[in-house]
Amino acid sequence: MNLLLYLCAWLVLQTPAQTRAEVRERWLESIELDMPSDVVREARERMGKDAEFKQDGQALALYARALSATGGEALAFELLDKAQVSKAEEPYVQLALARLELLKDDLDGLLRRLSTGKQLSSNPPASAAEQDAIVRYPQHADSWWLLGKAQARMGQAERAAPYLQRFVQTWRMHPEAPAAWHQLSQLALARRDLESAKKYREQGQNLSTWHGYYKTRRLQAQRNPQDALPRFGLAQLWSSVQEYARANQEIERCLALDAEFARGWALKGELERKQNRMDSARAAYTRALELDGSLGDARYNRALLALQAGLKELAEQDLSTLVDGPESSAERYLGAHLSLARLLEDLGRQADAEVRFARYRQLGGKDAL
């Protein structure tokens, strides 16, 4: 009995920290999805019941952002100004205060809060260590974004650019990154660097489009938490920007919701392949094809993995199935015809290889056998 009581007490002690982390993650998502009133409502309740939330700098900062977004800037400032948090949590409070100062156009106050007083110059470019010495909280993305934004608003383009460059290079998928690229484009235009302005503008536009899709998929996932398809879309988005760890998280959530989602297994195979986990990739492709044999990309990729591993018979089976199937003339599978022809030649079946190669040429292939 004593052991049982001890275990129960231990679990109770462990729960709050984990719960607070989950709450903070949910609040951040609500803010990014333009639902700050949800955060305000829950935060008021939690702050009144849980004293530890009042000492959680990250939670206070998110609460303040939500208050500010719903017209409560004065309440947000009062909340942060009275905050009593640990040294480790202090940066979150200070950065939240800096956000409020930017909203009030108190740029001097923002600079005093986030800068060490030194100046950052782009000519010659400062090293990372020199840059870090200038920013009070260099490990936090908002430090660079807010300082760059403030300097640009003050008309100090040469000082603003290095902060913004560091921000977009280090935190390239940050929600504020599209705005930072736009700001960099404007600064480049001001100094008549048209080539850089065009490049920065395109970067910002592409990233803004990505974030638009990302926001849509997150809203879908939030509204339909048992639907695997939004998670599949999120995994695709993260894969498209080579953020494979994030993509892995989403595809695992997808398959946990629907273990028989064939396209989900095919995407898992692709993610494993891109991370050089070939055995896992082949297994994922195989599971996808067991569920839906018409997935041509999964079959083609499994064939290429088999060729790479020296499994020639398995490769021939998949390539033959693909090039004799309904999508045999699809341009994206043109290479499958050539791969099969070369494999057959390698196996000593010259006549069969020439037949397959002739079909490859008929479809527009240019390479030699």
C-alpha positions in Angstrom: 0.0 0.0 0.0 2.8 2.4 0.9 4.5 1.7 -2.5 1.2 2.4 -4.3 0.8 5.7 -2.4 4.4 6.6 -3.2 3.8 5.9 -6.9 0.6 8.0 -7.0 2.4 10.9 -5.3 5.3 10.7 -7.7 2.9 10.8 -10.7 1.1 13.8 -9.3 4.4 15.6 -8.9 5.4 14.8 -12.5 2.2 15.8 -14.1 2.2 19.6 -13.8 5.4 20.3 -15.8 4.3 18.0 -18.6 0.8 19.6 -18.5 2.2 23.1 -18.6 4.3 22.2 -21.7 1.3 20.9 -23.5 -0.8 23.9 -22.5 1.9 26.3 -23.8 2.1 24.4 -27.1 -1.7 24.6 -27.4 -1.7 28.4 -26.6 1.0 29.1 -29.2 -0.9 27.2 -31.8 -4.1 29.1 -31.0 -2.2 32.4 -31.3 -0.7 31.5 -34.6 -4.1 30.3 -35.9 -5.6 33.7 -34.9 -7.6 32.4 -32.0 -6.1 34.4 -29.1 -9.5 34.7 -27.2 -9.3 31.0 -26.5 -5.9 31.6 -24.8 -7.2 34.5 -22.7 -10.1 32.5 -21.5 -8.1 29.5 -20.4 -5.2 31.5 -19.1 -7.4 33.5 -16.8 -8.7 30.3 -15.3 -5.4 28.6 -15.0 -3.6 31.6 -13.5 -6.2 31.8 -10.8 -5.9 28.1 -9.9 -2.3 27.2 -10.5 0.3 29.4 -8.7 3.1 27.8 -10.8 1.6 29.2 -14.0 2.2 32.7 -12.6 6.0 31.9 -12.4 6.1 30.3 -15.9 7.7 32.9 -18.1 6.7 31.2 -21.4 3.1 30.9 -20.3 3.0 34.5 -19.2 4.5 35.7 -22.5 1.9 33.8 -24.4 -0.9 35.1 -22.2 0.3 38.6 -22.8 0.5 38.1 -26.6 -3.1 36.9 -26.5 -4.2 39.8 -24.3 -2.6 42.2 -26.7 -4.2 40.6 -29.7 -7.6 41.0 -28.2 -7.2 44.7 -27.3 -5.7 44.3 -23.8 -2.3 45.8 -24.2 -2.5 47.6 -20.9 -3.4 44.4 -19.1 -0.6 42.6 -20.9 2.0 45.1 -19.8 0.8 45.0 -16.2 0.9 41.2 -16.2 4.5 41.2 -17.5 5.7 44.1 -15.4 4.6 42.4 -12.2 5.9 38.9 -13.2 8.3 37.2 -10.8 10.0 34.5 -12.7 13.4 32.7 -12.6 16.4 33.9 -14.4 15.9 31.1 -17.0 12.4 32.3 -17.7 13.2 36.0 -17.7 14.0 36.2 -21.5 10.4 35.2 -22.4 9.0 38.0 -20.2 11.5 40.6 -21.6 10.8 39.6 -25.2 7.0 39.8 -24.6 7.5 43.3 -23.2 9.6 44.2 -26.3 6.7 43.1 -28.5 4.4 45.5 -26.7 7.0 48.3 -27.1 7.1 47.7 -30.8 3.3 47.9 -30.9 3.4 51.2 -29.0 6.3 52.4 -31.3 8.5 52.7 -28.3 11.6 51.8 -30.3 14.1 53.3 -27.9 12.6 51.2 -25.1 12.8 48.1 -27.2 16.5 48.7 -28.1 17.4 49.3 -24.5 15.6 46.1 -23.5 17.1 43.8 -26.1 20.4 45.3 -27.1 23.6 45.3 -25.1 24.3 48.8 -26.3 26.8 47.8 -29.0 26.1 48.3 -32.7 25.9 45.7 -35.4 27.4 46.5 -38.8 27.1 44.6 -42.0 30.3 46.0 -43.5 32.4 44.1 -42.9 30.0 41.3 -41.9 30.2 40.5 -38.2 30.9 37.0 -37.0 28.3 35.0 -35.2 30.1 35.6 -31.9 30.2 39.3 -32.5 26.5 39.3 -33.3 25.6 37.4 -30.2 27.5 39.9 -28.0 25.3 42.7 -29.3 21.9 40.9 -28.6 20.8 40.4 -25.1 19.0 37.1 -25.7 20.8 35.7 -28.8 19.3 32.2 -28.6 15.8 33.5 -29.0 14.5 34.2 -32.5 12.3 37.1 -31.4 15.4 39.0 -30.3 16.7 39.3 -33.8 13.3 39.8 -35.5 12.3 42.6 -33.1 15.6 44.4 -33.2 15.7 44.2 -37.0 12.2 45.5 -37.2 12.8 48.3 -34.8 16.0 49.4 -36.6 14.2 49.4 -40.0 11.3 51.4 -38.6 13.8 54.0 -37.3 15.2 54.3 -40.9 18.5 52.6 -40.0 18.7 50.2 -42.9 22.4 49.3 -42.5 21.9 48.3 -38.9 18.6 46.5 -39.5 19.8 44.2 -42.3 22.2 42.0 -40.3 19.6 41.3 -37.6 17.0 40.3 -40.2 19.6 38.2 -42.1 20.6 36.3 -39.0 16.9 35.8 -38.2 15.9 34.3 -41.5 19.0 32.2 -41.8 18.8 30.7 -38.3 15.0 30.4 -38.0 14.1 30.0 -41.6 10.6 28.5 -41.1 9.6 31.0 -38.3 6.0 32.4 -38.8 7.6 35.9 -39.0 10.2 34.9 -41.6 8.0 35.9 -44.6 7.7 39.4 -43.1 11.4 39.5 -42.4 12.2 38.6 -46.1 9.8 41.4 -47.2 11.5 43.9 -44.9 14.9 42.8 -46.3 13.5 43.3 -49.8 12.4 46.8 -49.0 15.8 47.6 -47.5 17.5 46.3 -50.6 15.3 48.5 -52.8 16.2 51.5 -50.7 19.9 51.0 -51.4 19.1 50.3 -55.1 20.2 46.6 -54.9 17.5 45.4 -57.3 18.8 41.9 -57.7 18.8 41.2 -53.9 15.4 42.9 -53.6 13.9 40.6 -56.2 15.5 37.5 -54.5 14.3 38.5 -51.1 10.8 39.2 -52.3 10.6 35.8 -53.9 11.8 34.1 -50.8 9.2 35.9 -48.8 6.4 35.1 -51.2 7.3 31.4 -51.4 7.5 31.1 -47.6 4.3 33.1 -47.2 2.5 30.6 -49.5 4.0 27.7 -47.5 2.8 29.2 -44.3 -0.7 29.7 -45.8 -0.9 25.9 -46.5 0.6 25.1 -43.2 -2.0 27.2 -41.3 -4.9 25.6 -43.3 -3.7 22.1 -42.5 -3.3 22.9 -38.8 -6.8 24.3 -38.7 -8.1 21.1 -40.3 -6.2 19.0 -37.9 -7.5 21.0 -34.9 -11.1 20.8 -36.1 -10.9 17.1 -37.1 -8.4 15.5 -34.7 -9.3 12.0 -35.7 -8.8 12.7 -39.4 -5.5 11.4 -40.8 -5.5 13.5 -43.9 -4.5 16.8 -42.4 -1.6 15.1 -40.7 -0.6 13.7 -44.0 -0.7 17.2 -45.5 1.5 18.5 -42.7 4.0 15.8 -43.2 4.1 16.7 -46.9 4.7 20.3 -46.1 7.6 19.7 -43.7 9.1 17.2 -46.2 9.0 19.9 -49.0 11.3 22.1 -46.9 13.6 19.3 -45.8 12.4 19.4 -42.2 12.4 15.6 -41.9 12.1 15.4 -38.1 8.9 17.4 -38.2 7.7 15.5 -41.2 8.3 12.2 -39.3 6.3 13.4 -36.3 3.3 14.2 -38.5 3.4 11.0 -40.6 3.6 8.9 -37.4 0.5 10.8 -36.1 -1.2 10.2 -39.4 -0.6 6.5 -39.4 -1.6 6.2 -35.7 -5.0 7.6 -36.7 -5.2 5.3 -39.8 -2.9 2.4 -40.0 -4.2 1.4 -43.4 -3.7 4.7 -45.1 -1.7 3.6 -48.1 -0.4 7.1 -49.2 0.7 7.7 -45.6 2.9 4.6 -45.8 4.2 5.7 -49.2 5.2 9.1 -47.7 6.8 7.4 -44.7 8.9 5.3 -47.2 9.9 8.5 -49.0 10.9 10.2 -45.7 12.9 7.1 -44.6 14.7 7.0 -48.0 15.6 10.7 -47.8 17.2 10.0 -44.4 19.2 7.1 -45.8 17.2 4.5 -43.8 16.8 2.2 -46.8 15.5 -1.0 -45.0 12.8 1.0 -43.3 12.0 2.8 -46.5 11.6 -0.5 -48.4 9.4 -1.9 -45.6 7.2 1.2 -45.7 6.8 1.1 -49.5 5.9 -2.6 -49.2 3.2 -1.9 -46.7 1.9 0.9 -49.0 1.7 -1.4 -51.9 0.0 -4.2 -49.9 -2.7 -1.7 -49.1 -2.9 -0.1 -52.6 -1.0 -1.8 -55.5 -1.7 1.1 -57.8 0.7 3.5 -56.1 3.2 3.9 -58.9 5.6 6.1 -57.2 5.9 3.7 -54.2 6.5 0.8 -56.6 9.1 2.8 -58.6 11.0 3.9 -55.5 10.9 0.4 -54.1 12.4 -0.9 -57.4 15.2 1.6 -57.3 16.0 0.7 -53.7 16.1 -3.0 -54.7 18.5 -2.2 -57.6 20.7 -0.3 -55.1 20.7 -3.3 -52.8 21.4 -5.7 -55.6 18.0 -7.4 -55.4 17.6 -7.7 -59.1 14.7 -10.1 -59.2 12.6 -7.9 -56.9 13.6 -4.9 -59.0 12.5 -6.6 -62.2 9.1 -7.5 -60.7 8.3 -4.0 -59.7 9.7 -2.3 -62.8 7.8 -4.8 -65.1 4.6 -4.3 -63.2 5.0 -0.5 -63.5 5.9 -0.2 -67.2 3.2 -2.7 -68.2 0.6 -1.0 -66.1 -2.0 1.7 -66.9 0.5 4.5 -66.3 3.2 3.0 -68.5 3.4 6.0 -70.7 3.5 8.6 -67.9 6.4 10.9 -68.3 7.5 10.6 -64.7 8.0 6.8 -65.2 10.1 7.2 -68.3 13.2 6.3 -66.3 11.5 3.0 -65.2 11.6 1.8 -68.8 15.3 2.5 -69.1 16.1 1.0 -65.7 14.3 -2.2 -66.7 16.0 -2.4 -70.1 19.4 -1.9 -68.4 18.6 -4.5 -65.7 17.6 -7.1 -68.3 20.8 -6.4 -70.3 22.7 -6.9 -67.0 20.9 -10.2 -66.5 22.1 -11.4 -70.0 18.6 -11.1 -71.5 19.6 -9.0 -74.5 16.5 -9.6 -76.6 14.1 -8.6 -73.8 16.3 -5.6 -73.0 16.1 -4.3 -76.6 12.3 -4.6 -76.6 12.1 -2.6 -73.4 14.6 -0.1 -74.7 12.6 0.4 -77.9 9.6 1.2 -75.8 11.7 3.7 -73.9 12.8 5.4 -77.1 9.2 5.4 -78.4 8.1 7.3 -75.4 10.7 10.0 -76.0 13.7 8.7 -74.1 17.1 10.0 -75.3 19.7 8.1 -73.2 21.6 5.2 -74.6 21.1 1.6 -73.4 
